Protein backbone atom coordinates (compact mmCIF):
# COMPACT_ATOMS: atom_id res chain seq x y z
CA UNK A 1 0.00 0.00 0.00
CA UNK A 2 1.96 3.00 -1.26
CA UNK A 3 1.79 6.17 0.83
CA UNK A 4 0.26 9.38 -0.54
CA UNK A 5 0.49 12.96 0.64
CA UNK A 6 -2.81 14.75 1.23
CA UNK A 7 -1.40 18.17 0.31
CA UNK A 8 0.00 16.92 -3.00
CA UNK A 9 -3.24 15.33 -4.15
CA UNK A 10 -6.41 16.87 -5.61
CA UNK A 11 -9.85 16.49 -4.05
CA UNK A 12 -11.26 13.09 -3.11
CA UNK A 13 -7.99 11.89 -1.64
CA UNK A 14 -9.97 9.34 0.38
CA UNK A 15 -10.97 7.61 -2.88
CA UNK A 16 -7.34 7.34 -3.97
CA UNK A 17 -6.46 5.77 -0.64
CA UNK A 18 -9.41 3.39 -0.87
CA UNK A 19 -8.28 2.44 -4.40
CA UNK A 20 -4.72 1.80 -3.18
CA UNK A 21 -5.93 -0.49 -0.40
CA UNK A 22 -8.33 -2.24 -2.78
CA UNK A 23 -5.46 -2.88 -5.20
CA UNK A 24 -3.44 -4.38 -2.35
CA UNK A 25 -6.34 -6.75 -1.63
CA UNK A 26 -6.87 -7.70 -5.27
CA UNK A 27 -3.15 -8.28 -5.86
CA UNK A 28 -2.89 -10.63 -2.89
CA UNK A 29 -0.69 -8.30 -0.86
CA UNK A 30 -3.54 -8.39 1.65
CA UNK A 31 -5.48 -11.64 2.06
CA UNK A 32 -8.89 -12.50 3.55
CA UNK A 33 -8.54 -12.53 7.33
CA UNK A 34 -5.67 -10.04 7.37
CA UNK A 35 -6.09 -6.80 9.28
CA UNK A 36 -5.35 -3.39 7.83
CA UNK A 37 -3.02 -1.17 9.84
CA UNK A 38 -4.69 0.78 12.62
CA UNK A 39 -6.31 4.11 11.83
CA UNK A 40 -3.35 5.97 13.35
CA UNK A 41 -0.86 3.94 11.32
CA UNK A 42 -2.81 4.68 8.12
CA UNK A 43 -2.78 8.40 8.94
CA UNK A 44 1.00 8.27 9.28
CA UNK A 45 1.50 6.07 6.23
CA UNK A 46 -0.54 8.21 3.86
CA UNK A 47 0.21 11.59 5.42
CA UNK A 48 -3.45 12.54 5.59
CA UNK A 49 -5.98 13.50 8.24
CA UNK A 50 -7.96 11.04 10.35
CA UNK A 51 -11.32 12.02 8.70
CA UNK A 52 -9.80 11.25 5.28
CA UNK A 53 -8.77 7.76 6.43
CA UNK A 54 -12.19 7.16 7.95
CA UNK A 55 -13.89 8.11 4.70
CA UNK A 56 -11.61 5.76 2.74
CA UNK A 57 -12.47 2.94 5.14
CA UNK A 58 -16.18 3.69 4.75
CA UNK A 59 -15.80 3.28 0.98
CA UNK A 60 -14.05 -0.07 1.44
CA UNK A 61 -16.71 -1.27 3.88
CA UNK A 62 -19.55 -0.23 1.58
CA UNK A 63 -17.94 -2.35 -1.14
CA UNK A 64 -17.69 -5.31 1.27
CA UNK A 65 -13.91 -5.44 1.00
CA UNK A 66 -13.20 -4.89 4.70
CA UNK A 67 -15.15 -4.91 7.94
CA UNK A 68 -14.50 -3.04 11.18
CA UNK A 69 -15.30 -4.77 14.44
CA UNK A 70 -16.52 -2.79 17.41
CA UNK A 71 -13.98 -2.78 20.23
CA UNK A 72 -11.21 -4.31 18.10
CA UNK A 73 -8.14 -2.06 18.30
CA UNK A 74 -6.65 -3.62 15.21
CA UNK A 75 -7.48 -2.29 11.77
CA UNK A 76 -10.48 -3.52 9.75
CA UNK A 77 -10.37 -7.15 8.63
CA UNK A 78 -10.09 -8.04 4.93
CA UNK A 79 -13.14 -9.99 3.73
CA UNK A 80 -13.33 -12.85 1.27
CA UNK A 81 -14.49 -12.11 -2.27
CA UNK A 82 -18.27 -11.96 -2.67
CA UNK A 83 -21.01 -11.22 -5.18
CA UNK A 84 -21.98 -7.98 -3.43
CA UNK A 85 -20.76 -5.50 -6.05
CA UNK A 86 -22.38 -7.36 -8.94
CA UNK A 87 -25.57 -7.69 -6.94
CA UNK A 88 -25.49 -3.97 -6.19
CA UNK A 89 -25.14 -3.17 -9.90
CA UNK A 90 -28.05 -5.46 -10.80
CA UNK A 91 -30.18 -3.84 -8.09
CA UNK A 92 -29.52 -0.41 -9.56
CA UNK A 93 -30.39 -1.61 -13.05
CA UNK A 94 -33.66 -3.18 -11.92
CA UNK A 95 -34.58 -0.20 -9.75
CA UNK A 96 -34.13 2.07 -12.75
CA UNK A 97 -36.15 -0.35 -14.90
CA UNK A 98 -33.20 -0.76 -17.25
CA UNK A 99 -33.42 -4.51 -16.64
CA UNK A 100 -36.71 -6.32 -16.09
CA UNK A 101 -37.63 -9.71 -14.70
CA UNK A 102 -37.50 -11.47 -18.08
CA UNK A 103 -33.92 -10.29 -18.69
CA UNK A 104 -32.87 -11.37 -15.21
CA UNK A 105 -34.41 -14.80 -15.71
CA UNK A 106 -32.69 -15.22 -19.08
CA UNK A 107 -29.36 -14.36 -17.44
CA UNK A 108 -30.10 -16.69 -14.54
CA UNK A 109 -31.00 -19.55 -16.91
CA UNK A 110 -27.69 -19.18 -18.74
CA UNK A 111 -25.53 -18.85 -15.61
CA UNK A 112 -27.17 -21.54 -13.50
CA UNK A 113 -27.62 -24.11 -16.28
CA UNK A 114 -23.86 -23.89 -16.91
CA UNK A 115 -23.20 -24.24 -13.18
CA UNK A 116 -25.40 -27.32 -12.81
CA UNK A 117 -23.84 -28.90 -15.91
CA UNK A 118 -20.43 -28.68 -14.21
CA UNK A 119 -21.82 -29.62 -10.80
CA UNK A 120 -23.23 -32.87 -12.17
CA UNK A 121 -19.70 -33.88 -13.18
CA UNK A 122 -17.94 -32.56 -10.07
CA UNK A 123 -20.39 -33.52 -7.33
CA UNK A 124 -19.29 -35.64 -4.39
CA UNK A 125 -21.37 -37.76 -2.04
CA UNK A 126 -21.24 -34.99 0.57
CA UNK A 127 -22.57 -32.53 -2.04
CA UNK A 128 -25.51 -34.86 -2.67
CA UNK A 129 -26.23 -35.00 1.06
CA UNK A 130 -26.33 -31.18 1.21
CA UNK A 131 -28.64 -31.02 -1.79
CA UNK A 132 -30.93 -33.66 -0.31
CA UNK A 133 -31.13 -31.72 2.97
CA UNK A 134 -31.95 -28.48 1.16
CA UNK A 135 -34.64 -30.22 -0.87
CA UNK A 136 -36.14 -31.74 2.29
CA UNK A 137 -36.18 -28.28 3.87
CA UNK A 138 -37.93 -26.93 0.79
CA UNK A 139 -40.65 -29.57 1.15
CA UNK A 140 -41.04 -28.75 4.85
CA UNK A 141 -41.14 -25.05 3.94
CA UNK A 142 -44.38 -25.54 2.02
CA UNK A 143 -46.15 -25.76 5.39
CA UNK A 144 -43.87 -23.35 7.25
CA UNK A 145 -44.24 -20.47 4.80
CA UNK A 146 -42.53 -18.83 1.85
CA UNK A 147 -39.62 -17.37 3.86
CA UNK A 148 -38.51 -20.83 5.01
CA UNK A 149 -39.11 -22.31 1.57
CA UNK A 150 -37.14 -19.56 -0.17
CA UNK A 151 -34.17 -19.88 2.22
CA UNK A 152 -33.95 -23.62 1.52
CA UNK A 153 -34.28 -23.00 -2.22
CA UNK A 154 -31.38 -20.54 -2.11
CA UNK A 155 -29.27 -23.05 -0.17
CA UNK A 156 -29.94 -25.69 -2.83
CA UNK A 157 -28.75 -23.39 -5.62
CA UNK A 158 -25.76 -22.16 -3.60
CA UNK A 159 -24.65 -25.75 -3.11
CA UNK A 160 -24.94 -26.37 -6.85
CA UNK A 161 -22.95 -23.19 -7.55
CA UNK A 162 -20.22 -24.12 -5.06
CA UNK A 163 -20.02 -27.64 -6.49
CA UNK A 164 -19.45 -26.35 -10.02
CA UNK A 165 -16.03 -25.04 -8.84
CA UNK A 166 -16.20 -21.86 -10.92
CA UNK A 167 -16.12 -18.70 -8.76
CA UNK A 168 -17.43 -16.50 -11.60
CA UNK A 169 -20.50 -18.68 -12.06
CA UNK A 170 -20.93 -18.85 -8.28
CA UNK A 171 -20.78 -15.06 -7.76
CA UNK A 172 -22.90 -14.27 -10.82
CA UNK A 173 -25.52 -16.82 -9.81
CA UNK A 174 -25.72 -15.46 -6.28
CA UNK A 175 -26.18 -11.91 -7.52
CA UNK A 176 -28.91 -12.68 -10.05
CA UNK A 177 -30.79 -14.97 -7.64
CA UNK A 178 -30.98 -12.18 -5.06
CA UNK A 179 -32.15 -9.70 -7.72
CA UNK A 180 -34.90 -12.03 -8.97
CA UNK A 181 -36.01 -12.70 -5.39
CA UNK A 182 -36.17 -8.99 -4.66
CA UNK A 183 -38.46 -8.43 -7.65
CA UNK A 184 -40.80 -11.36 -7.05
CA UNK A 185 -40.86 -12.21 -3.34
CA UNK A 186 -43.85 -10.07 -2.40
CA UNK A 187 -45.86 -11.11 -5.45
CA UNK A 188 -45.26 -14.79 -4.76
CA UNK A 189 -46.11 -14.37 -1.07
CA UNK A 190 -49.38 -12.64 -1.99
CA UNK A 191 -50.24 -15.21 -4.64
CA UNK A 192 -53.37 -17.24 -3.96
CA UNK A 193 -51.74 -20.43 -5.25
CA UNK A 194 -48.27 -20.01 -3.73
CA UNK A 195 -48.55 -23.44 -2.07
CA UNK A 196 -49.13 -25.14 -5.43
CA UNK A 197 -46.25 -23.16 -6.88
CA UNK A 198 -43.90 -24.25 -4.08
CA UNK A 199 -44.94 -27.89 -4.49
CA UNK A 200 -44.23 -27.72 -8.23
CA UNK A 201 -40.80 -26.26 -7.48
CA UNK A 202 -39.98 -29.05 -5.01
CA UNK A 203 -40.81 -31.65 -7.66
CA UNK A 204 -38.61 -29.88 -10.19
CA UNK A 205 -35.76 -29.80 -7.67
CA UNK A 206 -36.18 -33.51 -6.95
CA UNK A 207 -35.84 -34.25 -10.68
CA UNK A 208 -32.84 -31.94 -10.83
CA UNK A 209 -31.23 -33.66 -7.85
CA UNK A 210 -31.73 -37.05 -9.50
CA UNK A 211 -29.99 -35.84 -12.68
CA UNK A 212 -27.07 -34.53 -10.61
CA UNK A 213 -26.91 -37.82 -8.71
CA UNK A 214 -26.72 -39.69 -12.03
CA UNK A 215 -24.10 -37.23 -13.33
CA UNK A 216 -26.37 -36.39 -16.25
CA UNK A 217 -25.23 -32.82 -16.86
CA UNK A 218 -27.23 -32.13 -20.06
CA UNK A 219 -30.48 -33.26 -18.44
CA UNK A 220 -29.72 -31.25 -15.28
CA UNK A 221 -29.02 -28.17 -17.39
CA UNK A 222 -32.39 -28.40 -19.14
CA UNK A 223 -34.30 -29.18 -15.94
CA UNK A 224 -32.81 -26.08 -14.36
CA UNK A 225 -34.01 -23.83 -17.18
CA UNK A 226 -37.38 -25.55 -17.44
CA UNK A 227 -37.95 -25.26 -13.70
CA UNK A 228 -37.19 -21.54 -13.70
CA UNK A 229 -39.59 -21.00 -16.60
CA UNK A 230 -42.54 -22.69 -14.90
CA UNK A 231 -41.86 -21.18 -11.49
CA UNK A 232 -41.92 -17.60 -12.77
CA UNK A 233 -44.20 -17.92 -15.80
CA UNK A 234 -47.09 -16.06 -14.13
CA UNK A 235 -44.90 -13.08 -13.21
CA UNK A 236 -43.30 -12.39 -16.59
CA UNK A 237 -44.82 -10.13 -19.24
CA UNK A 238 -46.58 -12.49 -21.71
CA UNK A 239 -44.74 -10.79 -24.57
CA UNK A 240 -41.44 -12.04 -23.11
CA UNK A 241 -42.51 -15.65 -22.62
CA UNK A 242 -41.68 -16.99 -26.12
CA UNK A 243 -38.03 -15.91 -25.80
CA UNK A 244 -37.84 -17.31 -22.29
CA UNK A 245 -39.37 -20.63 -23.39
CA UNK A 246 -37.04 -20.78 -26.37
CA UNK A 247 -34.03 -20.27 -24.14
CA UNK A 248 -35.21 -23.04 -21.83
CA UNK A 249 -35.70 -25.48 -24.70
CA UNK A 250 -32.40 -24.60 -26.36
CA UNK A 251 -30.65 -27.17 -24.16
CA UNK A 252 -33.46 -29.74 -24.07
CA UNK A 253 -31.97 -33.22 -24.52
CA UNK A 254 -33.01 -35.11 -27.62
CA UNK A 255 -35.39 -38.01 -27.10
One Martini backbone bead per residue (centre of mass of N, CA, C, O) as a GRO file, in nm:
protein
  255
    1UNK     BB    1   0.084   0.045   0.031
    2UNK     BB    2   0.107   0.339  -0.089
    3UNK     BB    3   0.194   0.648  -0.018
    4UNK     BB    4   0.023   0.967   0.050
    5UNK     BB    5  -0.027   1.308  -0.006
    6UNK     BB    6  -0.264   1.538   0.066
    7UNK     BB    7  -0.134   1.808  -0.052
    8UNK     BB    8  -0.060   1.662  -0.347
    9UNK     BB    9  -0.368   1.621  -0.378
   10UNK     BB   10  -0.658   1.617  -0.482
   11UNK     BB   11  -0.954   1.561  -0.458
   12UNK     BB   12  -1.049   1.268  -0.318
   13UNK     BB   13  -0.832   1.110  -0.147
   14UNK     BB   14  -0.991   0.874  -0.023
   15UNK     BB   15  -1.020   0.721  -0.297
   16UNK     BB   16  -0.719   0.667  -0.344
   17UNK     BB   17  -0.683   0.501  -0.088
   18UNK     BB   18  -0.895   0.290  -0.144
   19UNK     BB   19  -0.765   0.193  -0.409
   20UNK     BB   20  -0.494   0.101  -0.286
   21UNK     BB   21  -0.615  -0.112  -0.097
   22UNK     BB   22  -0.767  -0.272  -0.309
   23UNK     BB   23  -0.515  -0.353  -0.472
   24UNK     BB   24  -0.387  -0.514  -0.238
   25UNK     BB   25  -0.612  -0.725  -0.233
   26UNK     BB   26  -0.616  -0.816  -0.538
   27UNK     BB   27  -0.295  -0.894  -0.538
   28UNK     BB   28  -0.236  -1.034  -0.235
   29UNK     BB   29  -0.109  -0.856  -0.012
   30UNK     BB   30  -0.402  -0.894   0.088
   31UNK     BB   31  -0.587  -1.115   0.291
   32UNK     BB   32  -0.814  -1.299   0.408
   33UNK     BB   33  -0.802  -1.196   0.760
   34UNK     BB   34  -0.662  -0.954   0.745
   35UNK     BB   35  -0.521  -0.657   0.874
   36UNK     BB   36  -0.523  -0.349   0.890
   37UNK     BB   37  -0.405  -0.088   0.979
   38UNK     BB   38  -0.435   0.140   1.181
   39UNK     BB   39  -0.552   0.449   1.178
   40UNK     BB   40  -0.285   0.582   1.265
   41UNK     BB   41  -0.103   0.438   1.059
   42UNK     BB   42  -0.250   0.549   0.807
   43UNK     BB   43  -0.197   0.844   0.859
   44UNK     BB   44   0.113   0.815   0.843
   45UNK     BB   45   0.143   0.672   0.567
   46UNK     BB   46  -0.039   0.901   0.396
   47UNK     BB   47  -0.049   1.197   0.512
   48UNK     BB   48  -0.332   1.227   0.664
   49UNK     BB   49  -0.629   1.255   0.786
   50UNK     BB   50  -0.858   1.097   0.974
   51UNK     BB   51  -1.117   1.155   0.801
   52UNK     BB   52  -0.995   1.039   0.539
   53UNK     BB   53  -0.960   0.749   0.638
   54UNK     BB   54  -1.255   0.699   0.719
   55UNK     BB   55  -1.368   0.735   0.433
   56UNK     BB   56  -1.208   0.507   0.300
   57UNK     BB   57  -1.327   0.282   0.484
   58UNK     BB   58  -1.621   0.323   0.400
   59UNK     BB   59  -1.583   0.240   0.109
   60UNK     BB   60  -1.478  -0.049   0.166
   61UNK     BB   61  -1.729  -0.141   0.326
   62UNK     BB   62  -1.946  -0.086   0.102
   63UNK     BB   63  -1.774  -0.310  -0.083
   64UNK     BB   64  -1.696  -0.562   0.094
   65UNK     BB   65  -1.369  -0.567   0.179
   66UNK     BB   66  -1.426  -0.465   0.473
   67UNK     BB   67  -1.427  -0.495   0.849
   68UNK     BB   68  -1.539  -0.359   1.135
   69UNK     BB   69  -1.478  -0.401   1.492
   70UNK     BB   70  -1.606  -0.363   1.782
   71UNK     BB   71  -1.326  -0.307   1.999
   72UNK     BB   72  -1.110  -0.332   1.780
   73UNK     BB   73  -0.775  -0.217   1.757
   74UNK     BB   74  -0.758  -0.310   1.500
   75UNK     BB   75  -0.791  -0.325   1.194
   76UNK     BB   76  -0.958  -0.400   0.945
   77UNK     BB   77  -1.097  -0.672   0.788
   78UNK     BB   78  -1.048  -0.891   0.538
   79UNK     BB   79  -1.250  -1.004   0.288
   80UNK     BB   80  -1.404  -1.207   0.105
   81UNK     BB   81  -1.516  -1.277  -0.178
   82UNK     BB   82  -1.805  -1.140  -0.357
   83UNK     BB   83  -2.137  -1.049  -0.500
   84UNK     BB   84  -2.211  -0.755  -0.417
   85UNK     BB   85  -2.142  -0.567  -0.659
   86UNK     BB   86  -2.317  -0.709  -0.868
   87UNK     BB   87  -2.579  -0.686  -0.710
   88UNK     BB   88  -2.582  -0.378  -0.698
   89UNK     BB   89  -2.599  -0.333  -1.004
   90UNK     BB   90  -2.864  -0.490  -1.050
   91UNK     BB   91  -3.037  -0.318  -0.862
   92UNK     BB   92  -3.008  -0.055  -1.021
   93UNK     BB   93  -3.124  -0.160  -1.289
   94UNK     BB   94  -3.405  -0.244  -1.174
   95UNK     BB   95  -3.485   0.026  -1.042
   96UNK     BB   96  -3.451   0.175  -1.340
   97UNK     BB   97  -3.572  -0.028  -1.562
   98UNK     BB   98  -3.343  -0.159  -1.745
   99UNK     BB   99  -3.413  -0.428  -1.591
  100UNK     BB  100  -3.600  -0.712  -1.607
  101UNK     BB  101  -3.722  -1.015  -1.532
  102UNK     BB  102  -3.663  -1.156  -1.802
  103UNK     BB  103  -3.360  -1.086  -1.812
  104UNK     BB  104  -3.283  -1.220  -1.546
  105UNK     BB  105  -3.380  -1.508  -1.624
  106UNK     BB  106  -3.195  -1.546  -1.864
  107UNK     BB  107  -2.934  -1.516  -1.705
  108UNK     BB  108  -2.992  -1.740  -1.501
  109UNK     BB  109  -3.014  -1.973  -1.697
  110UNK     BB  110  -2.726  -1.957  -1.807
  111UNK     BB  111  -2.562  -1.972  -1.544
  112UNK     BB  112  -2.703  -2.224  -1.396
  113UNK     BB  113  -2.679  -2.436  -1.624
  114UNK     BB  114  -2.370  -2.436  -1.619
  115UNK     BB  115  -2.332  -2.510  -1.321
  116UNK     BB  116  -2.493  -2.786  -1.327
  117UNK     BB  117  -2.321  -2.924  -1.538
  118UNK     BB  118  -2.063  -2.926  -1.359
  119UNK     BB  119  -2.181  -3.047  -1.096
  120UNK     BB  120  -2.248  -3.330  -1.211
  121UNK     BB  121  -1.937  -3.397  -1.240
  122UNK     BB  122  -1.823  -3.292  -0.939
  123UNK     BB  123  -1.980  -3.439  -0.746
  124UNK     BB  124  -2.036  -3.548  -0.425
  125UNK     BB  125  -2.167  -3.707  -0.162
  126UNK     BB  126  -2.183  -3.450   0.017
  127UNK     BB  127  -2.339  -3.282  -0.187
  128UNK     BB  128  -2.591  -3.460  -0.195
  129UNK     BB  129  -2.665  -3.423   0.100
  130UNK     BB  130  -2.712  -3.117   0.085
  131UNK     BB  131  -2.933  -3.128  -0.133
  132UNK     BB  132  -3.130  -3.308   0.023
  133UNK     BB  133  -3.170  -3.115   0.262
  134UNK     BB  134  -3.277  -2.875   0.103
  135UNK     BB  135  -3.519  -3.024  -0.020
  136UNK     BB  136  -3.651  -3.098   0.251
  137UNK     BB  137  -3.685  -2.800   0.340
  138UNK     BB  138  -3.870  -2.721   0.113
  139UNK     BB  139  -4.101  -2.913   0.182
  140UNK     BB  140  -4.142  -2.798   0.471
  141UNK     BB  141  -4.192  -2.495   0.370
  142UNK     BB  142  -4.483  -2.521   0.269
  143UNK     BB  143  -4.592  -2.505   0.578
  144UNK     BB  144  -4.408  -2.260   0.696
  145UNK     BB  145  -4.334  -2.086   0.440
  146UNK     BB  146  -4.174  -1.881   0.216
  147UNK     BB  147  -3.917  -1.812   0.373
  148UNK     BB  148  -3.824  -2.105   0.420
  149UNK     BB  149  -3.833  -2.199   0.130
  150UNK     BB  150  -3.637  -1.987   0.007
  151UNK     BB  151  -3.387  -2.057   0.178
  152UNK     BB  152  -3.363  -2.350   0.072
  153UNK     BB  153  -3.341  -2.282  -0.226
  154UNK     BB  154  -3.080  -2.118  -0.205
  155UNK     BB  155  -2.908  -2.350  -0.088
  156UNK     BB  156  -2.926  -2.533  -0.329
  157UNK     BB  157  -2.794  -2.333  -0.538
  158UNK     BB  158  -2.530  -2.287  -0.379
  159UNK     BB  159  -2.433  -2.577  -0.392
  160UNK     BB  160  -2.415  -2.596  -0.694
  161UNK     BB  161  -2.219  -2.357  -0.733
  162UNK     BB  162  -1.989  -2.472  -0.559
  163UNK     BB  163  -1.961  -2.748  -0.721
  164UNK     BB  164  -1.862  -2.621  -1.000
  165UNK     BB  165  -1.584  -2.456  -0.951
  166UNK     BB  166  -1.688  -2.144  -1.030
  167UNK     BB  167  -1.671  -1.828  -0.920
  168UNK     BB  168  -1.826  -1.673  -1.141
  169UNK     BB  169  -2.084  -1.842  -1.130
  170UNK     BB  170  -2.134  -1.806  -0.829
  171UNK     BB  171  -2.154  -1.492  -0.815
  172UNK     BB  172  -2.363  -1.450  -1.040
  173UNK     BB  173  -2.585  -1.629  -0.922
  174UNK     BB  174  -2.623  -1.480  -0.655
  175UNK     BB  175  -2.702  -1.205  -0.771
  176UNK     BB  176  -2.951  -1.291  -0.949
  177UNK     BB  177  -3.118  -1.426  -0.730
  178UNK     BB  178  -3.158  -1.175  -0.551
  179UNK     BB  179  -3.296  -1.001  -0.771
  180UNK     BB  180  -3.538  -1.183  -0.825
  181UNK     BB  181  -3.643  -1.194  -0.536
  182UNK     BB  182  -3.694  -0.888  -0.504
  183UNK     BB  183  -3.917  -0.881  -0.740
  184UNK     BB  184  -4.108  -1.152  -0.631
  185UNK     BB  185  -4.173  -1.210  -0.331
  186UNK     BB  186  -4.442  -1.058  -0.282
  187UNK     BB  187  -4.607  -1.188  -0.511
  188UNK     BB  188  -4.582  -1.479  -0.409
  189UNK     BB  189  -4.696  -1.437  -0.124
  190UNK     BB  190  -4.980  -1.316  -0.247
  191UNK     BB  191  -5.046  -1.567  -0.372
  192UNK     BB  192  -5.306  -1.801  -0.395
  193UNK     BB  193  -5.088  -2.043  -0.524
  194UNK     BB  194  -4.812  -2.085  -0.363
  195UNK     BB  195  -4.825  -2.382  -0.281
  196UNK     BB  196  -4.830  -2.503  -0.567
  197UNK     BB  197  -4.565  -2.370  -0.653
  198UNK     BB  198  -4.381  -2.505  -0.441
  199UNK     BB  199  -4.442  -2.798  -0.519
  200UNK     BB  200  -4.337  -2.779  -0.808
  201UNK     BB  201  -4.046  -2.703  -0.727
  202UNK     BB  202  -3.976  -2.957  -0.568
  203UNK     BB  203  -4.007  -3.151  -0.808
  204UNK     BB  204  -3.790  -3.023  -0.981
  205UNK     BB  205  -3.557  -3.064  -0.772
  206UNK     BB  206  -3.572  -3.372  -0.767
  207UNK     BB  207  -3.498  -3.410  -1.064
  208UNK     BB  208  -3.232  -3.256  -1.048
  209UNK     BB  209  -3.097  -3.433  -0.834
  210UNK     BB  210  -3.104  -3.695  -1.003
  211UNK     BB  211  -2.921  -3.590  -1.231
  212UNK     BB  212  -2.678  -3.535  -1.050
  213UNK     BB  213  -2.647  -3.820  -0.937
  214UNK     BB  214  -2.614  -3.933  -1.251
  215UNK     BB  215  -2.435  -3.730  -1.415
  216UNK     BB  216  -2.658  -3.550  -1.592
  217UNK     BB  217  -2.595  -3.259  -1.725
  218UNK     BB  218  -2.795  -3.199  -1.962
  219UNK     BB  219  -3.051  -3.252  -1.795
  220UNK     BB  220  -2.996  -3.051  -1.567
  221UNK     BB  221  -2.988  -2.799  -1.744
  222UNK     BB  222  -3.283  -2.817  -1.843
  223UNK     BB  223  -3.430  -2.836  -1.569
  224UNK     BB  224  -3.346  -2.561  -1.474
  225UNK     BB  225  -3.485  -2.393  -1.695
  226UNK     BB  226  -3.769  -2.515  -1.673
  227UNK     BB  227  -3.818  -2.443  -1.374
  228UNK     BB  228  -3.798  -2.137  -1.404
  229UNK     BB  229  -4.024  -2.095  -1.599
  230UNK     BB  230  -4.265  -2.218  -1.423
  231UNK     BB  231  -4.225  -2.043  -1.166
  232UNK     BB  232  -4.239  -1.743  -1.341
  233UNK     BB  233  -4.468  -1.724  -1.562
  234UNK     BB  234  -4.683  -1.529  -1.398
  235UNK     BB  235  -4.452  -1.269  -1.384
  236UNK     BB  236  -4.433  -1.242  -1.687
  237UNK     BB  237  -4.443  -1.100  -1.969
  238UNK     BB  238  -4.601  -1.241  -2.232
  239UNK     BB  239  -4.401  -1.122  -2.452
  240UNK     BB  240  -4.143  -1.287  -2.309
  241UNK     BB  241  -4.201  -1.600  -2.320
  242UNK     BB  242  -4.086  -1.712  -2.589
  243UNK     BB  243  -3.786  -1.654  -2.522
  244UNK     BB  244  -3.778  -1.814  -2.259
  245UNK     BB  245  -3.863  -2.087  -2.379
  246UNK     BB  246  -3.638  -2.106  -2.590
  247UNK     BB  247  -3.405  -2.109  -2.384
  248UNK     BB  248  -3.490  -2.364  -2.238
  249UNK     BB  249  -3.499  -2.554  -2.511
  250UNK     BB  250  -3.204  -2.536  -2.618
  251UNK     BB  251  -3.113  -2.782  -2.393
  252UNK     BB  252  -3.284  -3.006  -2.483
  253UNK     BB  253  -3.295  -3.321  -2.489
  254UNK     BB  254  -3.292  -3.580  -2.682
  255UNK     BB  255  -3.491  -3.865  -2.736
   0.00000   0.00000   0.00000
